[in-house]
Amino acid sequence: MNDQYQALHQTFRWLVPAQFNIAQSCCHQWAAGPAHARSIAIFYEDENGQREVWTYGRLAEAVNQLANGFVKLGISPGDRVAVAMGQRPETVVAYLAIYTVGAVSLPLSTQLDFDAMEYRLRDSGAQVAVIDPTSSPALLVAADHCPQLQQIIGVDLANERILPWRSLMARQPATFKPVATRASDPAILLYSPENARAAKGVLLPHSALIGCLPGFVASQNWFSKPGDVLWSPADWARAEGLMDALLPTLYFGHPIVATPGAFSAERAFDLLQRYHVTHTRLCMAELRSMMQSHGASGPDGHRKLALRAVVSAGADGDPAVRAWCESVLGLAPNEMFGRAEMNCVAGDSNTRWPSRPGSMGRPYPGHQMAVLDEQGRICPAGQVGELALNRYDIHGHPDPALFLGYWGDEAATRERFSGDWCRTGERASVDADGYLWRAAPAEETFAPECAQPDPIEHPDISR
């Protein structure tokens, strides 16, 4: 293989416009053109096999209706709006409507209990929540202790405390002038670690999506091409689902497959084949489940799959899983590393540079990373320290992937930095060729992957 890494990393330049809005880039710009407005944004299939297809035009109309509804409810730029729903079209509409009005989304996993939901709602000061049946029991209990939560909008719910989604949407026009936001304006408030009750709120700007794009494109073996379709079971309330799957796919104007419910190996094979999925993100436990359930040949012998990339975390550290992916899925998985504070910043791209099994990969173009000792000094090759991301790329330009800070906790934000280096909490070393190698973790900043619920102007980096 021709190793293109150094050329890509050295020549990459960030193109971050002064004004940038996630909803504009992921929805409204595509709906503005009649041809692309008819293209598919979402393939939806629920647990009972009921299916829907949403075009970018339909998505934009619904986003505008909900944006009008949010304004009627008193939501202003900077206000926090909670979204506690699984993978479904209304979840996409809710996120994009929040960004359209300049507000800040508060993703809440449907797996959270009421104590965890209450903490996040109270700490963030969320005024409105959008929920569905998967989250309603916990959130309604939590809402009793959140006086600042003024309104709950419910999808497929009948409750006197809840404003029905359909009723709200039916009264709103399908046009809305998006609020102009700066790239540095806050857009997303993720609480990390996900499984902790008193978690830190990680505040991300609109530009954080731009910061994810080089790693997304590279890890997905140079997404996007005509016909590309992405599916991942990763929770859209977590960084790996929202920032590594949903928003980047829509940014490039391609379809994403939305499938609520628990992961199963059989369903995964079925979805990959039936929707001609070209790109996916599957965690280590999911890949191992697929391997153990169907062995070396897949469920019905070698099914014909359209996959061009599989992104995972930890799969390269398991030779059996890697070999199975190459044999049955047709390609080796690309390792990808990120944190809520700086997502999708290092990993593999096995069509552009060679991977080293067991390694975390290399820093993606646009990101300057190093291993630091306890005094904040850069460690030499082979020495274990803490992996860190610099505020600036190798050319001295600000890295848009970096978070704005911890919500309401300036002291914790300062503690995260050693000068211009933002520490990731990951113990690692770097070899002489720039590959990163994981050591014993210093801390957990994401919940364990794969936890399942209980029964316009924009940078062009696609070339």
Phi, psi and chi 1 to 4 in degrees:
 res  aa     phi    psi   chi1   chi2   chi3   chi4
   1 MET       -  140.1  173.7 -168.7  -70.7      -
   2 ASN   -78.6  114.6  178.5   24.2      -      -
   3 ASP   -78.3  106.8 -172.0  -13.4      -      -
   4 GLN   -97.1    6.4  -56.9  173.1   37.0      -
   5 TYR   -58.9  -52.3  178.5   79.5      -      -
   6 GLN   -61.2  -40.9  -69.2  -60.3  -27.5      -
   7 ALA   -64.9  -42.9      -      -      -      -
   8 LEU   -65.4  -43.9  -70.3  166.3      -      -
   9 HIS   -69.8  -37.7 -158.3  -96.9      -      -
  10 GLN   -75.0  -32.2  -68.8  -66.9  -36.1      -
  11 THR   -94.9  -10.6   58.8      -      -      -
  12 PHE   -65.3  137.1 -179.2   87.5      -      -
  13 ARG  -131.3  135.2  -64.2  -67.6 -168.8  -80.2
  14 TRP   -72.3  139.9  -70.5  110.5      -      -
  15 LEU  -124.3   87.2  -62.9  173.2      -      -
  16 VAL  -108.9  109.9 -178.5      -      -      -
  17 PRO   -69.7  156.5   25.1  -32.4      -      -
  18 ALA   -62.7  -40.8      -      -      -      -
  19 GLN  -106.3  129.0  -75.9 -162.8  -27.9      -
  20 PHE  -156.3  135.6  178.6   77.2      -      -
  21 ASN  -135.0  130.3 -177.2  -79.2      -      -
  22 ILE   -59.0  -44.1  -68.9  173.1      -      -
  23 ALA   -66.1  -38.1      -      -      -      -
  24 GLN   -61.8  -43.3  174.2   64.3   24.1      -
  25 SER   -79.2  -28.0  -66.7      -      -      -
  26 CYS   -96.1  -10.0  -67.5      -      -      -
  27 CYS  -145.1  -64.0  175.8      -      -      -
  28 HIS   -62.6  -36.7  -60.7  -57.0      -      -
  29 GLN   -66.2  -34.4   68.6  160.1  -22.0      -
  30 TRP   -73.7  -35.8  -59.0  120.0      -      -
  31 ALA   -73.7  -17.8      -      -      -      -
  32 ALA   -69.2  -26.9      -      -      -      -
  33 GLY   -97.0  126.2      -      -      -      -
  34 PRO   -54.9  -38.6  -25.0   33.9      -      -
  35 ALA   -66.9  -49.0      -      -      -      -
  36 HIS   -75.1  -24.2 -153.8  101.6      -      -
  37 ALA   -60.7  -26.6      -      -      -      -
  38 ARG   -88.4   -6.3  -66.4 -170.1  -64.5  -90.4
  39 SER   -78.5  158.3   64.7      -      -      -
  40 ILE   -82.0  131.5  -64.2  170.8      -      -
  41 ALA  -100.8  -39.8      -      -      -      -
  42 ILE  -137.4  125.9  -53.8  167.0      -      -
  43 PHE   -97.5  120.4  -69.9  109.0      -      -
  44 TYR  -115.9  133.9  173.8   63.8      -      -
  45 GLU  -142.4  119.1 -178.1  172.0  -36.7      -
  46 ASP   -85.9 -177.6   69.0   16.4      -      -
  47 GLU   -68.4  -16.7  -64.5  169.0  -79.7      -
  48 ASN   -96.2    4.8  -61.5  -43.0      -      -
  49 GLY    86.2    4.0      -      -      -      -
  50 GLN   -72.3  135.3  -62.1  -62.3  -48.3      -
  51 ARG  -124.1  149.1  -57.4  171.7 -168.4  171.9
  52 GLU  -138.7  152.6  -65.4 -179.6   25.5      -
  53 VAL  -124.6  125.0  174.1      -      -      -
  54 TRP  -112.4  125.1  -75.8   55.5      -      -
  55 THR   -85.1  168.3   64.1      -      -      -
  56 TYR   -65.7  -31.2  -84.9   93.0      -      -
  57 GLY   -65.9  -45.7      -      -      -      -
  58 ARG   -63.8  -40.5  179.3 -176.0  177.5 -175.6
  59 LEU   -61.5  -45.3  178.0   61.2      -      -
  60 ALA   -63.9  -40.2      -      -      -      -
  61 GLU   -61.3  -45.4  -73.7 -172.0    2.0      -
  62 ALA   -65.4  -39.4      -      -      -      -
  63 VAL   -60.6  -44.4  168.0      -      -      -
  64 ASN   -64.7  -39.9  -72.5  -23.3      -      -
  65 GLN   -61.7  -46.1  -73.2  177.0  -59.6      -
  66 LEU   -68.5  -35.9 -173.7   56.7      -      -
  67 ALA   -59.4  -44.2      -      -      -      -
  68 ASN   -60.7  -40.5  -79.2  -58.9      -      -
  69 GLY   -62.8  -41.5      -      -      -      -
  70 PHE   -60.8  -42.9  -78.4  150.0      -      -
  71 VAL   -62.7  -41.1  171.7      -      -      -
  72 LYS   -62.9  -29.7  -65.0  -75.5  178.8   60.7
  73 LEU   -84.0    0.7  -66.3  174.3      -      -
  74 GLY    93.5   11.2      -      -      -      -
  75 ILE   -75.2  129.5  -65.3  -60.1      -      -
  76 SER  -120.1  165.1  -57.8      -      -      -
  77 PRO   -53.2  134.3  -30.1   37.4      -      -
  78 GLY    93.2  -18.4      -      -      -      -
  79 ASP   -68.4  152.1  -70.6  -16.0      -      -
  80 ARG   -99.0  133.6  -81.8   73.6   61.4 -155.8
  81 VAL  -125.4  122.2  177.7      -      -      -
  82 ALA   -82.4  143.6      -      -      -      -
  83 VAL  -127.5  113.1  178.8      -      -      -
  84 ALA  -125.4   78.2      -      -      -      -
  85 MET  -144.5  160.6  -64.2 -169.5  -74.0      -
  86 GLY   -82.0 -164.7      -      -      -      -
  87 GLN   -73.3  107.4  -72.5 -166.1    7.5      -
  88 ARG  -159.6  160.0   57.1 -173.5  -56.1  158.1
  89 PRO   -58.3  -36.1  -26.8   35.2      -      -
  90 GLU   -63.2  -28.0  -67.4   87.4   -7.9      -
  91 THR   -65.6  -43.4  -51.2      -      -      -
  92 VAL   -62.2  -45.5 -175.3      -      -      -
  93 VAL   -58.6  -44.4  173.1      -      -      -
  94 ALA   -62.1  -49.2      -      -      -      -
  95 TYR   -57.5  -49.6  -79.2  135.8      -      -
  96 LEU   -69.2  -32.7  -63.8  178.9      -      -
  97 ALA   -67.1  -37.2      -      -      -      -
  98 ILE   -60.4  -46.6  -67.8  165.9      -      -
  99 TYR   -68.5  -32.5  -51.7  138.7      -      -
 100 THR   -62.0  -36.9  -64.2      -      -      -
 101 VAL   -90.7    3.6  -58.5      -      -      -
 102 GLY    80.7   13.4      -      -      -      -
 103 ALA   -86.9 -178.5      -      -      -      -
 104 VAL  -115.9  126.5  176.7      -      -      -
 105 SER   -80.9  141.4   69.6      -      -      -
 106 LEU  -117.3   89.9  171.5   64.8      -      -
 107 PRO   -68.5  129.0  -18.1   32.6      -      -
 108 LEU  -123.8  121.3  -65.7  177.3      -      -
 109 SER   -65.8  140.7  173.4      -      -      -
 110 THR   -69.4   -9.0   59.2      -      -      -
 111 GLN   -82.9  -11.2  -58.9  168.0   42.8      -
 112 LEU   -70.5  143.7  -64.3  174.2      -      -
 113 ASP   -84.7  177.1   61.3   24.7      -      -
 114 PHE   -67.7  -30.7   69.2   87.7      -      -
 115 ASP   -63.3  -45.5  -76.8  -23.1      -      -
 116 ALA   -66.6  -39.7      -      -      -      -
 117 MET   -65.6  -43.2  -77.7 -160.0  178.2      -
 118 GLU   -59.6  -44.9  178.0 -170.8  -23.9      -
 119 TYR   -58.3  -46.8  171.5   79.0      -      -
 120 ARG   -66.4  -41.7  -72.8  153.1  176.6   75.4
 121 LEU   -64.6  -43.7  -69.5  167.7      -      -
 122 ARG   -70.8  -45.0  -71.0  176.1   64.9   89.6
 123 ASP   -64.4  -38.0 -173.2   64.3      -      -
 124 SER   -81.0  -22.5   66.1      -      -      -
 125 GLY    71.6   30.4      -      -      -      -
 126 ALA   -59.7  135.9      -      -      -      -
 127 GLN   -98.4  -26.9  -64.2  174.0 -121.3      -
 128 VAL  -135.7  145.1  171.9      -      -      -
 129 ALA  -129.8  141.6      -      -      -      -
 130 VAL  -114.3  123.5 -172.4      -      -      -
 131 ILE  -134.5  167.7   67.6  173.6      -      -
 132 ASP  -136.1 -178.1   68.2    8.1      -      -
 133 PRO   -60.2  -23.4  -28.8   38.0      -      -
 134 THR   -71.2  -24.9   61.3      -      -      -
 135 SER  -112.3  -12.9   62.1      -      -      -
 136 SER   -60.1  -39.6   58.8      -      -      -
 137 PRO   -59.0  -47.8  -25.3   36.1      -      -
 138 ALA   -71.3  -40.5      -      -      -      -
 139 LEU   -72.1  -36.0 -167.9  137.1      -      -
 140 LEU   -65.9  -36.0  -72.2  173.3      -      -
 141 VAL   -66.0  -44.6  173.0      -      -      -
 142 ALA   -62.6  -36.9      -      -      -      -
 143 ALA   -62.3  -25.2      -      -      -      -
 144 ASP   -62.1  -21.8  -69.9  -25.3      -      -
 145 HIS  -110.5   15.5  -53.1  -79.4      -      -
 146 CYS  -126.4   80.4  -60.0      -      -      -
 147 PRO   -63.3  -22.5   21.2  -32.3      -      -
 148 GLN   -76.2  -14.3   85.2  -71.9  -10.6      -
 149 LEU   -78.5  103.3 -172.6   63.3      -      -
 150 GLN   -85.9  -28.7  -59.2  169.6    5.9      -
 151 GLN  -149.4  140.3 -173.7   67.0   66.9      -
 152 ILE  -118.5  125.0  -59.7  172.8      -      -
 153 ILE  -102.4  127.5  -58.1  167.2      -      -
 154 GLY  -116.5  133.6      -      -      -      -
 155 VAL   -98.9  124.4  179.9      -      -      -
 156 ASP    59.1   39.9  -62.7  -26.0      -      -
 157 LEU  -132.8  141.9  -72.2  167.9      -      -
 158 ALA  -122.9  108.0      -      -      -      -
 159 ASN  -157.8  135.7 -174.3  -59.3      -      -
 160 GLU   -63.9  -18.8   61.4 -178.1   10.7      -
 161 ARG   -85.7   -7.2  -60.5  171.7   57.4 -170.5
 162 ILE  -114.9  135.5  -64.5  173.0      -      -
 163 LEU   -83.0  116.5  173.2   61.9      -      -
 164 PRO   -63.2  136.1  -22.3   33.9      -      -
 165 TRP   -53.5  -49.1  172.1  -80.6      -      -
 166 ARG   -62.3  -39.5  -69.0 -178.0 -177.1  -84.9
 167 SER   -65.4  -42.5  -60.5      -      -      -
 168 LEU   -64.1  -46.8  176.1   64.1      -      -
 169 MET   -67.2  -36.3  -61.8  -72.2  -81.7      -
 170 ALA   -63.6  -24.4      -      -      -      -
 171 ARG   -93.7    0.9  -62.6 -165.6  -67.8  -95.6
 172 GLN  -109.7  143.1  -51.0  -53.7  -33.6      -
 173 PRO   -69.2  158.7   21.7  -30.6      -      -
 174 ALA   -95.5   15.8      -      -      -      -
 175 THR  -122.4  146.9   58.0      -      -      -
 176 PHE  -161.4  136.7 -174.0   89.9      -      -
 177 LYS   -89.4  110.4 -176.1  178.7  179.8 -179.7
 178 PRO   -58.2  144.1  -22.6   33.7      -      -
 179 VAL   -69.9  131.7  172.1      -      -      -
 180 ALA   -73.5  124.3      -      -      -      -
 181 THR  -120.9  149.5   57.4      -      -      -
 182 ARG   -80.7  155.1  -65.9  169.0  -62.6 -178.9
 183 ALA   -59.6  -29.2      -      -      -      -
 184 SER   -87.1   -3.2   58.4      -      -      -
 185 ASP   -70.3  146.2  -76.0  -15.8      -      -
 186 PRO   -67.1  143.2   22.2  -32.0      -      -
 187 ALA  -133.0  -34.8      -      -      -      -
 188 ILE  -136.8  134.6  -57.7  167.8      -      -
 189 LEU  -119.6  100.8 -177.6   57.1      -      -
 190 LEU  -100.9  133.4  -75.3  169.7      -      -
 191 TYR   -96.5  126.9  -82.7   78.1      -      -
 192 SER  -140.4  136.2  178.8      -      -      -
 193 PRO   -72.5  146.9   26.1  -34.2      -      -
 194 GLU   -59.4  -36.1 -134.3  -77.6  -29.1      -
 195 ASN   -89.7    0.9   59.5  -23.4      -      -
 196 ALA   -93.7  139.8      -      -      -      -
 197 ARG   -68.6  -48.8  -80.2  170.2  169.0   74.6
 198 ALA   -94.0   58.2      -      -      -      -
 199 ALA   -78.2  161.7      -      -      -      -
 200 LYS   -85.7  140.0  -63.3 -173.4 -176.0   76.1
 201 GLY   -85.8  118.2      -      -      -      -
 202 VAL   -95.9  113.7  177.2      -      -      -
 203 LEU   -94.6  120.6 -171.4   61.0      -      -
 204 LEU  -111.8  140.8  -59.4  173.8      -      -
 205 PRO   -84.9  170.5   32.2  -34.9      -      -
 206 HIS   -56.9  -36.0  -75.5  -91.7      -      -
 207 SER   -67.6  -12.5   59.6      -      -      -
 208 ALA   -60.6  -29.9      -      -      -      -
 209 LEU   -64.2  -43.3  174.6   57.0      -      -
 210 ILE   -59.5  -40.7  -64.2  175.9      -      -
 211 GLY   -62.4  -27.3      -      -      -      -
 212 CYS   -80.2  -20.9  -73.2      -      -      -
 213 LEU   -63.8  -43.0  -65.4  179.2      -      -
 214 PRO   -59.2  -43.5  -23.0   33.3      -      -
 215 GLY   -67.8  -37.9      -      -      -      -
 216 PHE   -63.3  -49.7  173.8   79.0      -      -
 217 VAL   -59.9  -47.3  168.4      -      -      -
 218 ALA   -68.1  -45.9      -      -      -      -
 219 SER   -66.4  -27.3   65.6      -      -      -
 220 GLN   -94.3   26.0  -66.7  -71.8   -3.6      -
 221 ASN    52.0   50.0  -70.7  -21.9      -      -
 222 TRP    67.6   56.7 -109.4 -114.0      -      -
 223 PHE   -60.6  131.8 -166.1   96.6      -      -
 224 SER  -131.4  153.3   63.2      -      -      -
 225 LYS  -131.6  159.1  -66.3 -178.3  179.0  179.1
 226 PRO   -54.3  134.0  -27.3   35.9      -      -
 227 GLY    89.7   -2.0      -      -      -      -
 228 ASP   -67.7  136.3  -79.5   -5.2      -      -
 229 VAL  -135.3  133.4  177.4      -      -      -
 230 LEU  -115.0  138.4 -170.8  141.9      -      -
 231 TRP  -136.4  138.1  167.0   71.4      -      -
 232 SER  -149.7  137.1  172.5      -      -      -
 233 PRO   -77.4   -0.8   28.6  -33.8      -      -
 234 ALA   -58.8  137.7      -      -      -      -
 235 ASP   -62.7  126.4 -170.0  -13.6      -      -
 236 TRP   -71.6   -5.0  -70.4   -9.0      -      -
 237 ALA   -90.7    1.0      -      -      -      -
 238 ARG  -119.4  160.7  -59.9  176.0   61.7 -178.1
 239 ALA   -58.7  -40.9      -      -      -      -
 240 GLU   -68.3  -25.0   57.4  -96.9   38.3      -
 241 GLY   -89.5  -42.2      -      -      -      -
 242 LEU   -76.3  -49.1 -175.1   62.2      -      -
 243 MET   -92.5  -20.8  -54.3  -60.0  -70.8      -
 244 ASP  -102.3   -6.4  -62.1   -9.3      -      -
 245 ALA  -137.5  -69.1      -      -      -      -
 246 LEU   -61.0  -62.0  175.2   61.0      -      -
 247 LEU   -66.9  -42.5  -66.2 -179.5      -      -
 248 PRO   -62.2  -37.1  -22.7   33.9      -      -
 249 THR   -61.6  -46.3  -59.0      -      -      -
 250 LEU   -67.9  -33.7  -60.8  178.4      -      -
 251 TYR   -56.6  -38.6  175.2   91.5      -      -
 252 PHE   -89.8    3.9  -73.7  111.0      -      -
 253 GLY    75.7   27.7      -      -      -      -
 254 HIS  -109.4  168.5  -76.2  -90.0      -      -
 255 PRO   -82.4  146.1   -6.3   21.6      -      -
 256 ILE  -119.3  144.4 -170.5  162.1      -      -
 257 VAL   -94.8  123.9  179.9      -      -      -
 258 ALA  -106.5  123.8      -      -      -      -
 259 THR  -139.9  102.2   54.4      -      -      -
 260 PRO   -73.3  166.2   28.9  -34.8      -      -
 261 GLY   100.8  176.2      -      -      -      -
 262 ALA   -72.3  148.3      -      -      -      -
 263 PHE   -72.6  141.0  174.3   86.9      -      -
 264 SER  -141.2  145.6   75.7      -      -      -
 265 ALA   -62.4  -42.1      -      -      -      -
 266 GLU   -62.9  -43.8 -176.9   61.3   36.6      -
 267 ARG   -65.4  -37.0 -170.0 -175.2 -170.8 -160.4
 268 ALA   -60.8  -47.9      -      -      -      -
 269 PHE   -60.6  -41.5  -87.0  110.5      -      -
 270 ASP   -63.3  -45.0 -180.0   55.7      -      -
 271 LEU   -66.1  -43.3  -67.4  167.8      -      -
 272 LEU   -57.1  -41.5  -69.5  172.6      -      -
 273 GLN   -77.5  -47.9 -176.0 -178.8   41.8      -
 274 ARG   -69.8  -34.8 -165.6  149.8   40.5   78.3
 275 TYR   -96.2    8.7  -72.3   98.5      -      -
 276 HIS    50.0   48.3  -55.4  -74.4      -      -
 277 VAL   -65.1  127.9  173.0      -      -      -
 278 THR   -99.8  -22.7   55.6      -      -      -
 279 HIS  -139.6  140.1  -62.0   77.8      -      -
 280 THR  -147.7  159.1 -173.0      -      -      -
 281 ARG  -125.3  114.2 -170.4 -169.7 -163.9  -75.7
 282 LEU  -127.5  132.3  -65.9  162.5      -      -
 283 CYS   -79.5  170.8   74.3      -      -      -
 284 MET   -56.6  -45.1 -178.7   63.0  175.4      -
 285 ALA   -63.8  -35.6      -      -      -      -
 286 GLU   -69.4  -43.9  -70.2  158.8  -10.5      -
 287 LEU   -61.9  -42.0  -72.6  171.6      -      -
 288 ARG   -65.3  -38.1 -172.6  176.7  -72.4  116.8
 289 SER   -62.0  -42.3  173.0      -      -      -
 290 MET   -64.5  -40.9  -66.4  169.6   70.0      -
 291 MET   -66.1  -45.1  178.7 -177.6   72.5      -
 292 GLN   -71.3  -30.6  -66.8  172.7  -16.0      -
 293 SER   -75.9  -32.7  -63.6      -      -      -
 294 HIS  -128.9    4.4  -61.1  -66.5      -      -
 295 GLY    63.2 -152.9      -      -      -      -
 296 ALA   -79.1  -12.4      -      -      -      -
 297 SER  -113.9   -1.3   60.8      -      -      -
 298 GLY    80.9  178.8      -      -      -      -
 299 PRO   -69.6  -33.5   23.3  -33.3      -      -
 300 ASP  -132.1   51.9  -60.8  -47.2      -      -
 301 GLY    74.7 -160.1      -      -      -      -
 302 HIS   -80.5   98.9  -74.2  -83.9      -      -
 303 ARG   -68.7  148.6  -72.4 -169.7  177.0 -173.0
 304 LYS   -82.3  112.1 -172.1  172.5  -71.0 -173.4
 305 LEU  -111.6  153.2  -60.8  178.6      -      -
 306 ALA  -101.1   10.4      -      -      -      -
 307 LEU   -59.4  134.7  -77.8  173.8      -      -
 308 ARG  -112.3  -14.8  -69.0 -157.1  -60.5  111.4
 309 ALA  -160.3  143.3      -      -      -      -
 310 VAL  -127.9  122.2  176.3      -      -      -
 311 VAL  -106.2  137.8  176.0      -      -      -
 312 SER  -148.2 -178.5 -170.0      -      -      -
 313 ALA  -135.9  114.9      -      -      -      -
 314 GLY    97.4  -10.2      -      -      -      -
 315 ALA   -66.6  -33.2      -      -      -      -
 316 ASP   -67.0  -18.1  -91.8   -0.5      -      -
 317 GLY   -83.9   -1.7      -      -      -      -
 318 ASP  -120.6   99.7 -171.0  -37.2      -      -
 319 PRO   -57.4  -33.5  -23.3   33.3      -      -
 320 ALA   -67.1  -43.8      -      -      -      -
 321 VAL   -65.6  -42.2  170.4      -      -      -
 322 ARG   -61.0  -45.9 -178.6 -179.2  176.4   87.4
 323 ALA   -63.8  -38.9      -      -      -      -
 324 TRP   -65.0  -41.9  178.1   85.4      -      -
 325 CYS   -59.1  -43.4  -72.3      -      -      -
 326 GLU   -65.1  -37.7  -68.2  174.2  -29.3      -
 327 SER   -77.3  -48.1  172.8      -      -      -
 328 VAL   -95.2  -43.8  175.3      -      -      -
 329 LEU   -85.8  -15.8  -58.7 -175.5      -      -
 330 GLY    91.5    7.0      -      -      -      -
 331 LEU  -166.1  156.5   70.3  175.2      -      -
 332 ALA   -78.5  145.1      -      -      -      -
 333 PRO   -72.2  147.1   26.8  -33.2      -      -
 334 ASN   -93.5  121.3  -80.8  -33.8      -      -
 335 GLU   -67.0  143.5  179.9   79.7    2.3      -
 336 MET  -142.7  136.0 -162.9  -80.3  -72.0      -
 337 PHE  -121.2  139.5  170.2   80.0      -      -
 338 GLY  -165.8  169.6      -      -      -      -
 339 ARG  -134.0  160.9  -69.0  -74.2 -175.7 -106.6
 340 ALA   -56.3  -34.5      -      -      -      -
 341 GLU   -73.5  -22.6  -65.8   86.7  -13.9      -
 342 MET  -160.5   94.5   70.4  -68.2  -80.7      -
 343 ASN   -95.1  149.9 -157.6   42.6      -      -
 344 CYS    57.0   51.3 -152.6      -      -      -
 345 VAL  -105.3  -14.1  -68.3      -      -      -
 346 ALA  -149.4  154.0      -      -      -      -
 347 GLY   157.7 -157.6      -      -      -      -
 348 ASP  -106.4  163.2  -63.2  -36.2      -      -
 349 SER  -152.0   86.4 -175.4      -      -      -
 350 ASN   -74.2    4.9   57.6   32.3      -      -
 351 THR   -99.5   -8.3   62.1      -      -      -
 352 ARG  -119.1  -26.0  -60.2  -60.2  173.3  112.5
 353 TRP  -153.1  152.7   61.3   82.3      -      -
 354 PRO   -70.1  140.0   23.3  -32.0      -      -
 355 SER   -90.9  160.5   61.0      -      -      -
 356 ARG  -122.2  107.7  -66.7 -173.1  177.2  174.6
 357 PRO   -51.4  131.0  -28.8   36.9      -      -
 358 GLY    97.2  -18.2      -      -      -      -
 359 SER   -83.5  158.0  165.4      -      -      -
 360 MET   -82.4   -2.3  -60.5  165.8   63.7      -
 361 GLY    92.3 -159.7      -      -      -      -
 362 ARG  -119.9  160.4  -69.9  156.7  146.6  173.9
 363 PRO   -58.4  133.4  -23.6   34.1      -      -
 364 TYR   -71.3  157.4  -75.3  126.3      -      -
 365 PRO   -51.4  136.9  -29.3   36.4      -      -
 366 GLY    96.4   -8.8      -      -      -      -
 367 HIS  -120.9  131.8  -54.2  -60.8      -      -
 368 GLN  -106.5  117.9 -178.8 -177.8 -179.6      -
 369 MET  -126.9  155.3  -57.7 -170.3   75.7      -
 370 ALA  -155.5  166.3      -      -      -      -
 371 VAL  -104.3  127.2  173.9      -      -      -
 372 LEU  -111.5  148.9  -53.3 -178.2      -      -
 373 ASP   -87.0 -175.2   63.8   17.4      -      -
 374 GLU   -66.0  -22.3  -67.6 -177.8   -1.5      -
 375 GLN   -90.4    2.9  -74.4   72.3   44.5      -
 376 GLY    84.0   13.0      -      -      -      -
 377 ARG   -90.1  148.2  -61.1  171.1  -60.3 -160.0
 378 ILE   -71.5  128.0  -63.5  176.6      -      -
 379 CYS   -79.1  148.1  -64.3      -      -      -
 380 PRO   -71.5  166.5   26.2  -34.0      -      -
 381 ALA   -56.0  135.0      -      -      -      -
 382 GLY    92.4  -15.1      -      -      -      -
 383 GLN   -90.2  134.3 -179.2  177.1  -37.3      -
 384 VAL   -80.2  135.6  172.7      -      -      -
 385 GLY  -155.8 -152.4      -      -      -      -
 386 GLU  -107.8  127.1 -172.9  173.3   -4.2      -
 387 LEU   -68.0  137.6 -173.6   60.4      -      -
 388 ALA  -141.6  152.9      -      -      -      -
 389 LEU  -113.1  134.7  174.3   73.6      -      -
 390 ASN   -82.0  149.9 -158.2  -77.1      -      -
 391 ARG   -60.8  -23.2  -69.3 -176.5 -174.5  -88.4
 392 TYR  -123.5  152.6  -56.1   96.7      -      -
 393 ASP   -80.6 -175.6   67.6    5.7      -      -
 394 ILE   -67.9  -13.7   60.0  173.3      -      -
 395 HIS   -99.1    2.2  -54.4  -68.4      -      -
 396 GLY    88.1   12.0      -      -      -      -
 397 HIS   -95.6  144.1  -58.7  137.6      -      -
 398 PRO   -58.3  139.1  -23.0   33.2      -      -
 399 ASP   -87.0  114.0 -171.8  -26.3      -      -
 400 PRO   -71.6   -9.6   25.5  -33.9      -      -
 401 ALA   -72.3  -18.9      -      -      -      -
 402 LEU   -76.3  141.0 -159.4   58.6      -      -
 403 PHE   -69.1  161.9   74.4  134.6      -      -
 404 LEU   -77.2  -31.9  -66.2  171.8      -      -
 405 GLY   153.1  175.4      -      -      -      -
 406 TYR   -83.9  136.1  -68.9  116.6      -      -
 407 TRP   -59.4  117.4 -179.3 -103.5      -      -
 408 GLY    66.0   20.2      -      -      -      -
 409 ASP  -143.2   77.6 -163.0  -21.4      -      -
 410 GLU   -64.3  -33.5  -66.1 -177.5    6.4      -
 411 ALA   -63.9  -44.5      -      -      -      -
 412 ALA   -64.2  -34.9      -      -      -      -
 413 THR   -64.2  -46.5  -57.2      -      -      -
 414 ARG   -62.2  -38.8  -70.3 -167.3  -61.1  -89.8
 415 GLU   -65.4  -22.3  -69.9  172.2    3.2      -
 416 ARG   -72.9  -18.4 -161.1   70.1  174.6  177.8
 417 PHE  -107.9  144.7  -74.6   84.7      -      -
 418 SER  -119.0   94.1  -66.0      -      -      -
 419 GLY    66.8 -124.7      -      -      -      -
 420 ASP   -90.2    4.6  -72.0  -30.0      -      -
 421 TRP   -98.0  125.9  -66.8   99.7      -      -
 422 CYS   -98.1  116.4 -177.9      -      -      -
 423 ARG   -74.5  138.4  -64.5  177.6  176.0  -89.9
 424 THR   -91.2  -18.1   66.5      -      -      -
 425 GLY    85.8    1.2      -      -      -      -
 426 GLU  -100.2  123.8 -176.2   76.1   34.2      -
 427 ARG   -79.6  129.2  -59.2  -71.9  -67.9  172.4
 428 ALA  -158.7  172.5      -      -      -      -
 429 SER  -137.2  165.1   64.0      -      -      -
 430 VAL  -125.3  140.0   59.3      -      -      -
 431 ASP   -93.2 -178.8   65.2   22.0      -      -
 432 ALA   -65.4  -20.1      -      -      -      -
 433 ASP   -98.8    7.0  -62.9  -43.0      -      -
 434 GLY    88.0    6.7      -      -      -      -
 435 TYR   -80.8  139.1  -73.2   84.6      -      -
 436 LEU   -95.6  141.2  -56.7  168.1      -      -
 437 TRP  -129.3  124.5  -61.6   84.1      -      -
 438 ARG   -73.0  137.4 -175.8  176.5  -80.1  107.4
 439 ALA  -112.1 -165.5      -      -      -      -
 440 ALA   -61.8  129.7      -      -      -      -
 441 PRO   -67.4  140.4   24.4  -32.6      -      -
 442 ALA   -81.6  -25.7      -      -      -      -
 443 GLU  -163.5  164.7   60.8  179.9   82.8      -
 444 GLU  -106.5  122.7  -68.4  -72.0  -16.7      -
 445 THR  -112.2   -6.0   56.7      -      -      -
 446 PHE  -123.1  151.1  -83.8  160.8      -      -
 447 ALA   -64.9  158.1      -      -      -      -
 448 PRO   -53.6  134.4  -23.9   33.1      -      -
 449 GLU   -62.3  154.8  -83.1 -160.9  -76.6      -
 450 CYS    73.8   10.5  -56.9      -      -      -
 451 ALA   -60.1  130.0      -      -      -      -
 452 GLN  -107.4  151.4  -65.3  -65.3  -26.0      -
 453 PRO   -65.7  150.8   21.7  -30.7      -      -
 454 ASP   -73.8  143.9  -64.6  -33.9      -      -
 455 PRO   -48.6      -  -16.9   17.4      -      -
 456 ILE       -  173.7  -43.4  168.1      -      -
 457 GLU  -102.5  126.9 -177.4 -176.5   -0.2      -
 458 HIS  -155.7  156.5   56.5   82.4      -      -
 459 PRO   -70.3  136.0   25.3  -33.2      -      -
 460 ASP  -100.6  102.7 -177.4    3.9      -      -
 461 ILE  -116.5   17.0   64.7  166.4      -      -
 462 SER   -81.3  -11.7   61.2      -      -      -
 463 ARG   -88.1      -  -65.5 -171.9  -66.5  -87.8
